[in-house]
Amino acid sequence: MAIKYLEPLNKLIDETNIKAEIDSIIETKHFFSGAALYHNQKLCVSLSPVGLAFKLPDDEAEILIGSGKAQALRYFPKGHIKKGYALFVDPDLSQTVLWKTYLLKVLKHN
């Protein structure tokens, strides 16, 4: 199941062309139920059945969640909230300009 999330995440990274804008290495891998982007060996973005999540500075994640633009990330309905993550449920991955903004924030933060 996780492999089906890896291809769309890789496509999003390619379409945003973020590799041309950063000096460090990023890597994508599949995990238990989705796919993740790693920067400096730290997980910073995930695409999974719950949506597209970005590891942002805590205050930015809280603003997005508080405004209703994003939700708190939980991988399981009764699981704990992953602090600092903003989750976009049912994301339209064709909105590359929007996602590129968050990707660049994540890569500069982590």
Phi, psi and omega per residue, in radians:
M1 nan -0.698 -3.069
A2 -1.118 -0.552 -3.102
I3 -1.058 -0.561 -3.103
K4 -1.168 -0.258 3.093
Y5 -1.627 -0.365 -3.110
L6 -1.174 -0.782 -3.124
E7 -1.074 -0.836 3.110
P8 -1.117 -0.600 3.094
L9 -1.162 -0.771 3.090
N10 -1.080 -0.696 3.121
K11 -1.117 -0.732 3.112
L12 -1.074 -0.750 3.128
I13 -1.114 -0.742 3.106
D14 -1.131 -0.782 -3.080
E15 -1.210 -0.484 3.100
T16 -1.451 -0.269 3.123
N17 0.976 0.639 -3.097
I18 -1.236 -0.425 3.135
K19 -1.050 -0.506 3.134
A20 -1.301 -0.268 -3.059
E21 -1.852 0.007 3.138
I22 -2.189 2.720 -3.118
D23 -1.741 -0.038 -3.067
S24 -1.935 2.996 -3.099
I25 -1.583 2.348 3.011
I26 -2.079 2.697 -3.074
E27 -2.536 2.467 3.044
T28 -1.916 2.541 3.105
K29 -2.553 2.706 3.009
H30 -1.548 2.662 3.069
F31 -2.333 -2.997 -2.922
F32 -0.796 -0.711 -3.135
S33 -2.394 0.320 -3.121
G34 -2.946 -2.659 3.125
A35 -2.343 2.684 -3.091
A36 -2.412 2.637 3.021
L37 -1.822 2.267 3.126
Y38 -1.973 2.403 3.073
H39 -2.272 2.211 -3.045
N40 0.913 0.689 3.106
Q41 1.109 0.361 3.089
K42 -2.050 2.353 3.090
L43 -1.167 2.238 -3.105
C44 -2.309 -0.276 3.095
V45 -2.515 2.467 3.042
S46 -2.394 2.567 3.035
L47 -2.179 2.104 -3.038
S48 -2.626 -3.120 3.126
P49 -1.006 -0.388 -3.140
V50 -1.479 -0.313 3.107
G51 2.410 -2.772 -3.132
L52 -1.880 2.120 -3.064
A53 -2.111 2.471 3.134
F54 -2.137 2.354 3.048
K55 -1.510 1.851 -3.077
L56 -2.009 2.941 2.975
P57 -0.956 2.469 -3.039
D58 -0.876 -0.758 -3.093
D59 -1.154 -0.650 3.114
E60 -1.183 -0.727 3.104
A61 -1.091 -0.741 -3.136
E62 -1.123 -0.658 3.107
I63 -1.125 -0.803 3.127
L64 -1.092 -0.718 3.136
I65 -1.203 -0.784 3.139
G66 -1.095 -0.558 -3.140
S67 -1.410 -0.197 -3.117
G68 1.527 0.010 3.119
K69 -1.268 -0.485 -3.127
A70 -2.406 3.007 3.080
Q71 -2.144 2.863 3.014
A72 -1.209 2.545 -3.110
L73 -1.560 2.178 2.970
R74 -2.343 2.238 3.118
Y75 -1.387 -0.351 3.122
F76 -2.317 2.577 -3.063
P77 -0.887 -0.685 -3.129
K78 -1.852 0.210 3.139
G79 -1.290 2.929 -3.141
H80 -1.321 2.722 3.114
I81 -1.347 2.311 3.091
K82 -1.438 1.865 -3.070
K83 -1.078 2.377 3.086
G84 1.487 0.028 3.132
Y85 -1.804 2.373 3.003
A86 -1.888 2.154 -3.089
L87 -1.841 2.244 3.050
F88 -1.867 1.933 -3.090
V89 -1.373 2.390 3.111
D90 0.895 0.985 -3.064
P91 -1.258 2.534 3.015
D92 -1.546 1.741 -3.051
L93 -1.207 -0.163 3.089
S94 -1.366 -0.152 3.106
Q95 -1.448 1.134 -3.009
T96 -1.109 -0.560 3.135
V97 -1.115 -0.786 3.113
L98 -1.076 -0.885 -3.076
W99 -1.191 -0.565 3.100
K100 -1.078 -0.680 3.100
T101 -0.990 -0.839 -3.137
Y102 -1.224 -0.684 3.106
L103 -1.040 -0.785 -3.141
L104 -1.148 -0.672 3.065
K105 -1.048 -0.797 -3.135
V106 -1.077 -0.797 -3.077
L107 -1.218 -0.487 3.079
K108 -1.399 -0.493 -3.122
H109 -1.398 -0.660 -3.025
N110 -1.635 nan nan
